[in-house]
Amino acid sequence: MKTIIKYELVINEALRSALNYDTPDEQINEFIRFFGKHIGSDRIYIFEDCDKRHATDNTYEWCADGIITEIDELQNVNMDIIKMEYSL
């Protein structure tokens, strides 16, 4: 139960931080920045799938200081490649 409460507090703090920004894009970027820093991650991605193209696009990315972004390289990624990677 303590773990659930801890996660709820972190999520609430991330939402509070994100709501200090005006646009949805700024809010999403702040939300993933907050989580990335909180969990000590090098990067966080958000992908959006397009069934019509059978592909996915990296639409949001946060990187820690010194980490090279990959957002431009992760556009129109064929879904079969992802399935293959995770089925190994």
Secondary structure, 3 states (H helix, E strand, C coil): CHHHHHHHHHHHHHHHHHCCCCCHHHHHHHHHHHHHHHHCCCEEEEEEEECCCCEEEEEEEEECCCCCCCCCCCCCEEHHHHHHHHHC
